[in-house]
Amino acid sequence: MSMATWMGEQKTGGPEQITIFTPGETIAEDAGLEIVKKFLGLAGGMGMKYKNNVQDIKKLTATTIEFANGETIDAELKILLPDWVAHDFLKGLPISDDQGFIITDLLMRNPKYPNVFAAGDCAAVTVPKLGAIGHQEAEIVAMQIAKDLGHLSAEKADQKLEPVVMCIGDMGAGKAFYIRSNVWFGGKDEVLEIGRVPYQLKMRYRDMFIANSGRIPAIGLVLAQFAAEHIKV
Ligand SMILES: Cc1cc2nc3c(=O)[nH]c(=O)nc-3n(C[C@H](O)[C@H](O)[C@H](O)COP(=O)(O)OP(=O)(O)OC[C@H]3O[C@@H](n4cnc5c(N)ncnc54)[C@H](O)[C@@H]3O)c2cc1C
């Protein structure tokens, strides 16, 4: 959406020249199907095109993308997000699954080697691969280590992972979307907010990320949730 705004500003086109596509039935289903439905309605209303079930990419040329299902779309610029792939050095280890992601329980501990922890994209349980979920897992690992060292009781430390997708995306023109969802993991929350407050949150997150060399305080998530879901301007 920010690309559509940018193209409008540059007088090189607009949303009707953008096609979003997915190899599967639904794009970004891990954000929650209701949210995806609203989002696609919004994008479609702006004029963007959407193609699903295109399967794999067969061929890329300077001006087209050819899909395995036989469809071809014209595209001067293509943005492709490939599948998650584990680092080579993790493949074939006794702590890894068949793809090279580290197996853990919901306390982020490897069941065979309980002194091995994983958090973030390398952990098999992290689906989708999101920094926000890695952050939630890193806190669990820290509490488990504190427990092992005798600094925290089991009651306080043994807080199993309950992942939440939190995502804020710049839409251009001073607006952004905010998603908080846990339906992919069996929860009931599926919140989508669009407006100027999420945009301000995105920009302040950027400032904080750069100022603190990527170290974001956990309180940021709580503040973002309050601001995006309760302040309407
Ligand atoms: C375009 C894009 C947009 C994203 N947007 C969002 C978003 O809006 N919200 C969100 O929550 N998440 C987002 N993510 C996902 C987020 O960036 C990742 O989930 C997060 O960075 C994972 O952190 P990590 O520490 O687990 O892994 P990484 O950040 O990948 O860190 C792994 C580190 O290990 C290093 N490494 C690799 N091999 C070796 C080796 N052999 N020896 C030593 N070091 C090695 C790598 O260089 C890297 O520094 C986005 C990702 C991408 C690509």
The ligand as an ORCA input file, in Angstrom:
! r2SCAN-3c Opt
* xyz 0 1
  C      11.714     -7.984      4.866
  C      11.406     -8.457      6.253
  C      10.453     -7.785      7.023
  C      10.151     -8.207      8.328
  N       9.209     -7.518      9.056
  C       8.920     -7.912     10.306
  C       7.954     -7.200     11.091
  O       7.349     -6.215     10.669
  N       7.691     -7.640     12.353
  C       8.345     -8.719     12.870
  O       8.069     -9.059     14.033
  N       9.261     -9.424     12.150
  C       9.566     -9.053     10.889
  N      10.495     -9.757     10.144
  C      11.097    -10.966     10.706
  C      12.257    -10.632     11.640
  O      13.189     -9.830     10.955
  C      12.917    -11.945     12.097
  O      11.923    -12.812     12.640
  C      13.960    -11.689     13.166
  O      14.968    -10.822     12.694
  C      14.608    -13.006     13.598
  O      15.578    -12.745     14.559
  P      16.629    -13.839     14.920
  O      17.551    -13.201     15.926
  O      15.949    -15.106     15.319
  O      17.411    -14.176     13.557
  P      18.290    -13.231     12.643
  O      17.885    -11.789     12.833
  O      18.226    -13.829     11.285
  O      19.732    -13.396     13.269
  C      20.518    -14.544     13.008
  C      21.979    -14.093     13.014
  O      22.824    -15.249     12.914
  C      23.885    -14.920     12.051
  N      24.494    -16.159     11.535
  C      24.081    -16.937     10.516
  N      24.914    -17.978     10.336
  C      25.874    -17.868     11.267
  C      27.028    -18.641     11.613
  N      27.360    -19.750     10.932
  N      27.803    -18.216     12.631
  C      27.478    -17.112     13.325
  N      26.389    -16.320     13.057
  C      25.609    -16.711     12.040
  C      23.247    -14.054     10.977
  O      24.214    -13.281     10.323
  C      22.301    -13.190     11.821
  O      22.917    -12.023     12.303
  C      10.813     -9.350      8.853
  C      11.781    -10.019      8.094
  C      12.076     -9.591      6.811
  C      13.141    -10.339      6.007
*
